[in-house]
Amino acid sequence: MAANTLTPRDEAAPTATTPEWRLRLYIAGKTTRAETALQNLEQLCEEHLAGRYSIEVIDLIQTPTLAAGDQILAVPTVVRQMPEPMRRIIGDLSNQERALVGLDIQPISSGNGAPISSS
């Protein structure tokens, strides 16, 4: 699993009001934790960034030199490249609230500007 780019099913062209989110997921081999991180990241993106994101998966076992560019010290790590500023979060993203805060992703709104509650 070298660098792969995954895009959402309903990819929309980015506009000034809907920024394109570029995320990189660094893993070390096809492990259970790497698969969990990818599944959780895809679910988070579909729920909160639908149509406005791309995910690039980088396997550091196959391309270890890519770790230096984003200063990767542990895996799995997600790096938000766009929108700036760059943000990093380490782990399998099983805690969605922590992942949203760590990547600075605002929960989707109900149309009137208020966040949708999960209750």
GITA-V579464 format. One record per residue. N is the residue number from 0. PHI is phi as a letter, one per 30 degrees, with the letter a starting at -180 (* if undefined). Layout:
n:N phi:PHI
n:N phi:PHI
This chain:
n:0 phi:*
n:1 phi:d
n:2 phi:d
n:3 phi:b
n:4 phi:c
n:5 phi:c
n:6 phi:b
n:7 phi:d
n:8 phi:d
n:9 phi:c
n:10 phi:d
n:11 phi:c
n:12 phi:d
n:13 phi:d
n:14 phi:b
n:15 phi:d
n:16 phi:c
n:17 phi:b
n:18 phi:d
n:19 phi:d
n:20 phi:c
n:21 phi:c
n:22 phi:b
n:23 phi:c
n:24 phi:c
n:25 phi:c
n:26 phi:b
n:27 phi:b
n:28 phi:i
n:29 phi:d
n:30 phi:c
n:31 phi:e
n:32 phi:d
n:33 phi:d
n:34 phi:d
n:35 phi:d
n:36 phi:d
n:37 phi:d
n:38 phi:d
n:39 phi:d
n:40 phi:d
n:41 phi:d
n:42 phi:d
n:43 phi:e
n:44 phi:d
n:45 phi:d
n:46 phi:d
n:47 phi:c
n:48 phi:b
n:49 phi:e
n:50 phi:i
n:51 phi:b
n:52 phi:b
n:53 phi:b
n:54 phi:b
n:55 phi:c
n:56 phi:c
n:57 phi:c
n:58 phi:c
n:59 phi:d
n:60 phi:d
n:61 phi:d
n:62 phi:b
n:63 phi:d
n:64 phi:d
n:65 phi:d
n:66 phi:d
n:67 phi:d
n:68 phi:e
n:69 phi:c
n:70 phi:h
n:71 phi:d
n:72 phi:c
n:73 phi:b
n:74 phi:b
n:75 phi:d
n:76 phi:b
n:77 phi:c
n:78 phi:c
n:79 phi:d
n:80 phi:d
n:81 phi:b
n:82 phi:d
n:83 phi:d
n:84 phi:d
n:85 phi:d
n:86 phi:b
n:87 phi:b
n:88 phi:b
n:89 phi:c
n:90 phi:k
n:91 phi:c
n:92 phi:i
n:93 phi:d
n:94 phi:c
n:95 phi:d
n:96 phi:d
n:97 phi:d
n:98 phi:d
n:99 phi:d
n:100 phi:d
n:101 phi:d
n:102 phi:c
n:103 phi:h
n:104 phi:c
n:105 phi:d
n:106 phi:e
n:107 phi:d
n:108 phi:c
n:109 phi:d
n:110 phi:j
n:111 phi:c
n:112 phi:j
n:113 phi:c
n:114 phi:d
n:115 phi:d
n:116 phi:d
n:117 phi:c
n:118 phi:c
